[in-house]
């Protein structure tokens, strides 16, 4: 008797394949975001809504079947699927940000899908998730659970946001940012010192630190941008280059640059002032006004920068845009500025980005000839309204949108008479003047360390009003407070 071929059962999947989970997880969040948006715009029976919900249901079922579980968890700025962290990049930045915002507003930290889901289940869940929740943040997930139960949807189990997870995430992000920043300053110092001594520096460290900055900006930019408040007078040449790199990469991400473009932009920004390594130190550090001859020498640093980059070992590995930026970053949009050029040219987008980042960091930093720097708010206003600055206004507007009306590190007084340091731009575009702040004193002026974070964009659920608002900007030195202490 001939035995027929038995149908082979699929091999058991004993452990989670991280690559698979990351790929399908990104797909899941993409359709999750699409379903959220379409439900916000159209009724549930709309064809667009039904398509996105059907896609979401299918991917959720596939993941649940293969993995045996389906859990979405948010922690800090990260999203996890079944304990696997999903990587954020420019393609999914909008969806990640929206999902994080919706989860936070609903007080939800974890969503566990316990069994096979249906289109109706997801329709009800996403609709309720987007409804403005009342009550204390820590209790909102309970209210949402009750609403789901009342609607007959029982497959979702919701958990609260974990304060420990958020604190742990911030601590890890801060440590990672500090490592990246310190390595970047060290590498920049080595390169500039080598050029001053007539040596050809190695570019391998520059490549590594720029990649580190790009990765950090894509994953969690707040901690790294916060470190730009480290205004080290003695290390200005090096920290300035790193700060310009950080601001430029963050701005490039805001403008939609891809990862490779961000890397090229980062190298260009970090090396934009390399020509100053060939300017005499007594001119660079002169506390008073420069003579005409000294100013002429200073104006040579852009083209000296191009020559320096061309003279480096392995210069073929340097993005050509870095040489363009070194030459153009002091040229204005009307093509005045310096160095002067004979032929007509169009200033490149990288140069315009670096010019904005360079101008902002330079004006907010104390230097030998600028003992009292401007406040970040005053600098932004100057960049926006003064045409003599010659900056691309589209880039300036994007920069303001990125850093907010009150940039990171701005020292403010709240209407509660508490003192605070701006920690991050508002996560809500419609509330750009209401950043996240770190409250650093009580109402009678007693200094607090490390203080506590407050989102000024969140309204009190009972009164519908903002519990705190910024009333003015102050000089932190007047209160004996060093802003950078709250970022390191």
C-alpha positions, -999 to +999 in steps of 0.1 A: +000+000+000+014+033-010+012+060+016+002+094+003+022+124+011+011+139+044+006+176+045+036+191+063+027+213+092+046+246+095+077+244+117+070+258+152+083+293+157+100+289+190+115+324+194+107+358+182+126+368+151+135+405+158+140+413+121+105+400+113+089+418+143+106+451+133+095+449+097+059+439+105+058+462+135+066+492+113+039+481+089+015+477+118+023+512+131+020+526+096-016+513+091-024+521+128-015+557+120-035+556+087-065+543+105-063+569+132-061+597+106-089+584+084-112+579+114-105+615+124-115+627+089-142+603+077-171+583+092-163+546+099-182+533+068-160+553+045-141+532+020-108+547+030-114+540+066-125+505+060-094+498+039-070+510+065-089+491+093-089+459+072-051+463+066-046+469+104-067+439+113-048+416+088-014+426+100-024+423+137-038+388+131-006+378+113+016+390+141-006+374+167-006+341+149+032+340+143+043+354+177+016+341+199+011+375+214+007+411+204+017+439+227+023+476+218+041+495+245+053+531+245+082+542+268+096+577+266+101+583+229+102+547+219+076+522+207+080+485+215+063+456+199+065+424+219+095+437+237+113+446+204+120+482+200+109+496+167+134+520+151+123+554+141+135+571+109+123+598+086+098+576+068+079+567+100+086+598+121+051+613+117+034+580+125+055+574+156+050+609+169+012+608+164+009+574+181+030+585+210+009+616+214-024+598+213-012+572+238+001+598+262-031+619+260-052+587+268-029+578+297-021+544+279+013+529+281+006+493+270-020+477+247-022+440+247-043+422+221-054+390+237-069+371+208-078+373+171-091+409+164-118+421+141-123+453+121-151+463+145-127+458+175-102+482+160-128+507+149-142+510+184-107+511+200-092+537+177-123+559+179-124+559+217-086+563+219-088+596+201-117+610+222-104+636+247-102+619+280-111+636+313-097+630+348-062+625+360-038+611+335-030+580+356-067+571+356-076+577+319-067+542+308-092+528+333-119+550+318-110+539+283-111+502+295-146+507+308-158+523+276-144+494+256-162+469+278-194+488+275-191+486+237-186+449+239-149+450+229-130+427+252-098+417+233-078+448+244-061+450+277-048+485+285-021+494+309-010+528+323+020+548+314+049+537+335+066+566+352+096+544+359+099+535+322+098+572+313+124+581+339+146+552+329+143+561+293+153+598+299+183+587+320+195+563+293+189+589+266+208+616+286+237+593+291+238+583+254+237+620+244+265+629+268+287+602+253+279+613+218+285+650+226+318+643+245+331+621+217+322+647+191+339+676+209+370+654+214+371+644+177+366+680+166+394+692+189+418+665+175+410+675+139+414+713+145+446+708+166+461+686+139+454+713+112+469+740+134+501+719+138+503+713+100+493+677+102+467+659+082+440+646+105+423+613+103+387+614+091+376+581+106+367+596+140+347+624+123+327+599+103+319+579+135+309+609+156+286+624+129+270+590+125+264+590+162+249+624+161+225+614+133+215+582+151+209+601+183+188+629+166+167+602+148+161+583+180+157+611+206+169+646+199+159+664+231+188+652+252+214+661+225+199+695+217+199+702+255+236+697+256+241+726+232+235+748+263+270+738+275+286+772+268+322+764+275+341+797+270+375+780+267+363+753+244+341+775+222+358+767+189+351+730+194+317+730+211+304+756+185+312+732+157+295+703+175+264+725+183+261+737+147+263+700+136+235+690+161+212+719+151+218+713+114+211+676+115+180+682+136+169+709+111+176+686+082+154+660+097+127+686+101+130+694+064+126+657+054+162+648+047+171+611+043+197+594+066+225+597+040+217+633+034+217+639+072+252+623+074+265+646+046+249+676+062+264+666+096+299+663+082+295+697+064+283+714+096+310+699+118+337+710+094+321+744+084+347+764+104+377+742+098+394+771+080+397+790+113+423+764+124+446+783+100+438+818+114+462+831+141+448+825+176+455+861+187+429+872+160+404+845+169+406+853+206+409+891+204+385+907+229+381+940+211+373+950+175+395+937+147+416+960+127+409+962+089+439+939+083+428+914+109+392+914+096+405+907+061+425+877+076+394+865+094+373+867+062+398+843+045+387+813+067+360+801+043+383+795+014+410+783+037+385+758+049+381+745+014+418+741+009+421+724+043+395+698+034+411+691+001+444+687+018+432+660+042+441+624+038+412+606+023+395+638+013+377+619-014+356+604+014+345+639+025+311+648+010+317+675-017+289+695+000+312+699+030+336+719+009+307+740-006+294+747+030+329+757+042+330+782+014+294+795+015+283+796+051+290+834+054+274+842+021+239+857+024+208+849+004+214+880-017+249+867-023+266+895-003+287+886+027+320+869+023+341+856+006+333+876-025+329+857-057+330+867-093+306+844-110+268+842-103+260+813-080+230+799-060+237+792-024+232+756-016+205+743+007+232+727+030+249+761+033+216+779+041+209+754+069+243+756+084+242+794+082+210+795+103+224+770+129+258+788+129+241+822+135+219+810+163+246+792+183+272+820+178+248+848+189+236+829+220+272+820+232+296+841+253+329+847+234+360+869+238+343+898+220+308+890+231+307+889+269+269+892+271+252+870+245+216+875+234+188+854+247+177+826+224+143+843+220+159+876+209+182+858+185+153+840+168+134+873+165+165+890+150+169+862+125+133+865+115+128+902+112+162+916+103+169+912+065+205+923+070+212+889+085+207+875+050+192+842+061+168+821+041+134+828+058+120+794+049+149+778+068+145+803+097+108+794+100+116+757+100+142+763+126+117+782+148+092+755+143+118+730+154+130+748+185+098+766+194+092+802+204+112+794+235+143+773+225+158+747+247+178+762+275+157+794+277+153+805+314+118+816+321+095+828+349+060+811+351+028+828+362+030+806+393+062+825+402+082+793+397+114+794+377+119+770+348+143+760+321+129+751+287+135+714+282+119+707+248+097+722+222+060+716+225+050+682+212+018+699+199+023+722+168-007+742+176+008+752+210+043+761+198+046+788+225+040+763+253+071+741+255+080+714+280+099+730+309+118+718+338+106+736+369+138+745+389+124+765+418+093+766+440+069+796+442+091+814+467+124+810+448+140+779+465+161+762+439+151+726+430+175+700+415+169+681+393+134+697+393+105+682+375+092+683+339+059+700+331+042+701+297+028+737+294+006+726+265-016+704+287-048+719+300-063+710+334-090+685+327-114+700+353-111+736+344-100+735+307-073+761+314-035+760+314-022+755+350+011+773+341+022+799+315+054+817+307+053+854+316+088+865+309+124+855+302+151+860+328+188+859+332+197+826+351+228+842+365+207+866+384+193+836+404+226+818+406+214+791+383+235+774+356+211+762+329+235+735+316+235+717+350+200+705+341+211+689+309+242+669+321 
